[in-house]
Amino acid sequence: MANKTVSLVEDLIADFLKENDLFLWDAEFVKEGRDWYLRLFIDRTDGEYVSTDDCEMVSEFLSKQLDERDPIEQNYYLEVSSPGMDRELVKPEHFRACIGQEVEVKTYVPLKAEAALTEEEGFLDLSGMKIKEFTGELLEYVEEPEERVKVRTVIDTKAQNRKPGARISPSALKECIIELPLKDIAKINLAVIFE
């Protein structure tokens, strides 16, 4: 039912978004407690930020379309917003659009893989480091045969043995490339970088 509702909404709004230099980043129809929410996350095709006027315009258009057709049986709340600077990457097109950008990766369990070292030959065994979160540059997204990503990051090889506030030795930091199947990733989103 939720997927059918999202597909219907995507069809209803596609041309309107295109006419207004917008596109649908993601949509969901979910039940939270006793209430249902239809959430749309929109972005601009011209690189500008999504404004509250953009969200209001889309909300009013979609509300009118849904009221006329009345395709959703239960009561629900309609929310239209920007996906935000730290937008979650979910669809293949999200990953492809964000190649070269900084991402935050959270895994279900600590990494048990080897990472290819970039400064020297060889690999770094991550299995004993208890790493479940890291930030790095999204290098590649592969869809077939299994969805995978490659991320360049810097690993602090001595982090688990270091006391809080202790100085980090540059020799403990290793730049490497981690390749992970998406099924092992709990969440991956754009990193917010303040310069």
Salt bridges, closest charged atoms under 4 A:
ASP26 OD1 - LYS91 NZ 3.78
GLU28 OE2 - ARG39 NH1 3.18
GLU32 OE2 - ARG39 NH1 2.78
ASP43 OD2 - ARG87 NH1 2.37
ASP46 OD2 - ARG44 NH2 2.85
ASP54 OD2 - ARG44 NH1 3.23
GLU79 OE1 - ARG39 NE 2.63
GLU120 OE1 - LYS174 NZ 3.75
GLU137 OE1 - ARG152 NH1 3.42
GLU140 OE1 - LYS150 NZ 3.44
GLU143 OE1 - ARG96 NH1 3.26
GLU146 OE1 - ARG148 NH1 3.09
ASP156 OD2 - ARG162 NH1 2.40
GLU179 OE2 - ARG148 NE 2.96
ASP184 OD1 - LYS183 NZ 3.49
